[in-house]
Amino acid sequence: MAKTIFIDKNKCVGCYSCVVACKLQNNMPPYSTNPPEAEPKGPSLMRVHEIGPKVNGENVEYFFQPISCMHCLDAPCIKNCPRGALSKDDETNVTLVDRDKCIGCKLCLISCPFGAPQFLEK
C-alpha cells in the first residue's frame, strides 16, 4: 500500500511543512524560494492552494488547501504521461517523478482526479 499525507485542513496555516516532508520522503530536490517562483521545473507530488486574501470586516484572511498525491494504484497521471516521467516504485508503490524526462505537457495535472500535481514553469 502506498503512503500519503493526510492533513486536517481546518488547522492548516500554510507553512508548507507537508510539502517539505513529502520532498524529503521521496528524495525530491527542495524549493529554492517561495514555491510559486521556485526551481526546479516540472511536477511535484504535493501542493498547497492559497485562497485569499479575503477582507472580512477589519481582518484580511487567507485560507490554505493542502492537496497531496494519493499514490493511486492505477494512476491516470502515469498512464497519460507521454514520456514516462511518472512511474511507480516497485517496493513502496509511491509515484515517482523523473524531472529529466518531463517535457512540460501537463497531462499529469489534467488527468489527476485529485488535482494533486503542481507544475512549476521556471
C-alpha positions, -999 to 999 in steps of 0.1 A, spaced: 0 0 0 13 35 -9 18 61 17 2 96 15 -1 126 38 -35 132 54 -39 168 68 -66 184 89 -74 212 65 -91 231 93 -58 235 110 -36 243 80 -18 276 83 1 275 50 35 267 65 43 242 37 58 216 61 37 189 43 55 198 11 89 197 27 80 163 43 69 149 10 100 160 -8 123 146 20 104 113 20 106 110 -18 142 123 -22 130 152 -44 150 185 -46 139 213 -23 124 246 -34 149 274 -36 124 302 -29 87 308 -24 70 278 -42 52 298 -70 86 311 -81 107 280 -73 131 257 -91 132 230 -104 106 229 -131 82 201 -135 55 183 -115 56 178 -77 35 154 -57 22 179 -31 8 214 -33 -8 240 -11 -36 260 -28 -38 295 -13 -73 311 -11 -73 348 -4 -68 375 5 -104 380 16 -114 411 36 -137 402 65 -146 434 83 -113 448 95 -95 415 90 -77 401 60 -80 363 58 -61 336 39 -72 300 37 -50 271 27 -59 239 10 -32 212 11 -35 186 -17 -13 156 -17 -6 128 -42 -28 98 -33 -3 74 -50 -32 57 -68 -27 20 -76 -40 26 -112 -27 62 -115 -41 81 -145 -11 106 -143 13 77 -151 -9 63 -179 -12 97 -196 25 108 -194 38 105 -230 75 104 -219 73 81 -189 83 108 -165 60 94 -139 64 59 -126 58 37 -95 84 25 -71 80 -13 -72 87 -17 -35 67 12 -19 41 19 -47 50 56 -44 45 77 -75 79 90 -87 88 119 -109 118 119 -133 123 156 -140 148 149 -168 121 131 -188 94 157 -182 86 178 -213 61 201 -196 29 189 -214 9 190 -181 -11 159 -189 -4 147 -154 -23 177 -140 -52 172 -164 -56 135 -156 -53 136 -118 -87 132 -102 -75 149 -70 -57 179 -86 -26 169 -68 3 176 -92 18 210 -90 37 222 -120 65 248 -118 72 266 -150 106 280 -143 
